[in-house]
Amino acid sequence: MNALRNKVQLIGNVGSDPEIRNLGEGKKLAKLAIATNEVYYNDKGDKVTDTQWHTVVAWGKAAEIIEKFVEKGKEIAVEGKLVHKVWEDKDGNKRYTTEVVANELLLLGGR
C-alpha cells in the first residue's frame, strides 16, 4: 500500500509545447501544462465544463519521450506524485505551487 500514498493519474491535453532543459551530464527536465476537463450539468440543466490546469515535470527517459513526441494539443496520460513547493519571490512574498512529478507517460491521441 505504500505505492498508493502519493499517487496521481491524469489524462488531459497539453496546453503549449513542453519546455525542455538540458541540465548537463545527459540529464533532461521536461515541464508542461495539461488541462483536464470535467463535464457536468448544473441545477438548470446547462452543460458545464470545468477545466483544471496541472503543471507536470518529468526527468530522464520520460523527459526524452516528451521532447520527441509531445506537443501542444496532444492528449496524454501521466502517472506520478504530487510535490508542493514554497518559495519567496524577489519582493519577499511567499509563493506556492503544486506539480505532478511524472514517472510514467502514455501518448493517447492526436489533436
C-alpha positions as CSV (number, residue, x, y, z in Angstrom):
1,M,0.0,0.0,0.0
2,N,3.0,2.4,0.3
3,A,2.9,2.8,-3.5
4,L,-0.6,4.4,-3.2
5,R,0.3,7.0,-0.6
6,N,1.1,9.8,-3.0
7,K,-0.1,8.8,-6.5
8,V,-1.9,10.8,-9.1
9,Q,-3.1,9.8,-12.6
10,L,-4.3,12.4,-15.1
11,I,-5.5,12.3,-18.7
12,G,-5.5,15.7,-20.4
13,N,-4.4,17.9,-23.3
14,V,-1.1,19.6,-23.4
15,G,-1.6,23.4,-23.3
16,S,1.6,24.5,-25.0
17,D,4.8,22.9,-26.3
18,P,6.8,21.4,-23.5
19,E,9.8,23.3,-22.1
20,I,12.9,21.1,-22.2
21,R,16.0,21.8,-20.2
22,N,19.3,20.1,-20.6
23,L,21.0,20.0,-17.2
24,G,24.3,18.6,-18.2
25,E,25.7,15.1,-17.9
26,G,22.9,13.8,-20.1
27,K,20.2,14.8,-17.7
28,K,16.9,16.3,-19.0
29,L,14.0,18.0,-17.5
30,A,10.6,18.5,-19.2
31,K,8.0,20.8,-17.9
32,L,4.5,21.2,-19.4
33,A,0.9,22.1,-18.5
34,I,-2.0,19.8,-19.2
35,A,-5.7,20.6,-19.0
36,T,-8.2,18.2,-17.6
37,N,-11.9,18.7,-18.2
38,E,-14.9,17.6,-16.1
39,V,-18.3,17.9,-17.7
40,Y,-21.5,18.1,-15.6
41,Y,-25.0,19.6,-15.7
42,N,-25.9,22.3,-13.3
43,D,-29.2,22.7,-11.5
44,K,-30.7,24.5,-14.5
45,G,-29.7,21.6,-16.8
46,D,-27.0,23.5,-18.5
47,K,-23.9,21.6,-19.6
48,V,-20.8,23.0,-17.7
49,T,-17.2,22.2,-18.5
50,D,-14.8,22.7,-15.6
51,T,-11.1,22.9,-16.9
52,Q,-8.3,22.4,-14.4
53,W,-4.6,23.1,-15.3
54,H,-1.8,21.0,-13.9
55,T,1.9,21.6,-14.1
56,V,3.8,18.3,-14.9
57,V,7.5,17.8,-14.7
58,A,9.4,14.8,-15.9
59,W,13.0,13.7,-15.7
60,G,15.2,11.2,-17.6
61,K,13.5,8.8,-20.0
62,A,10.1,10.4,-19.5
63,A,11.6,13.8,-20.4
64,E,13.2,12.4,-23.5
65,I,9.8,10.9,-24.7
66,I,8.1,14.2,-24.1
67,E,10.8,16.1,-26.0
68,K,10.4,13.7,-29.0
69,F,6.7,13.1,-29.2
70,V,4.6,15.6,-27.1
71,E,3.4,19.0,-28.5
72,K,0.6,21.4,-27.8
73,G,-2.8,19.8,-28.2
74,K,-1.7,16.2,-27.7
75,E,-3.7,14.1,-25.4
76,I,-1.5,12.3,-22.8
77,A,-1.9,10.3,-19.6
78,V,0.6,10.8,-16.8
79,E,1.1,9.0,-13.6
80,G,3.3,10.3,-10.8
81,K,3.3,12.0,-7.4
82,L,2.3,15.4,-6.2
83,V,5.0,17.7,-5.0
84,H,4.2,21.0,-3.1
85,K,6.8,23.8,-3.2
86,V,7.0,27.1,-1.2
87,W,9.4,29.9,-2.0
88,E,9.8,33.6,-1.7
89,D,9.7,35.8,-4.8
90,K,12.0,38.8,-5.4
91,D,9.7,41.0,-3.3
92,G,9.8,38.7,-0.3
93,N,6.2,37.3,-0.8
94,K,5.6,33.6,-0.2
95,R,4.6,31.7,-3.3
96,Y,3.1,28.2,-3.5
97,T,2.9,25.7,-6.3
98,T,1.9,22.1,-6.8
99,E,3.4,19.9,-9.5
100,V,2.9,16.4,-10.8
101,V,6.3,14.7,-11.0
102,A,5.6,12.1,-13.7
103,N,7.2,8.7,-13.6
104,E,5.1,7.2,-16.4
105,L,3.7,8.7,-19.6
106,L,1.3,7.4,-22.2
107,L,0.6,9.1,-25.5
108,L,-3.1,8.8,-26.3
109,G,-4.2,10.6,-29.4
110,G,-3.9,13.3,-31.8
111,R,-5.0,16.9,-31.6
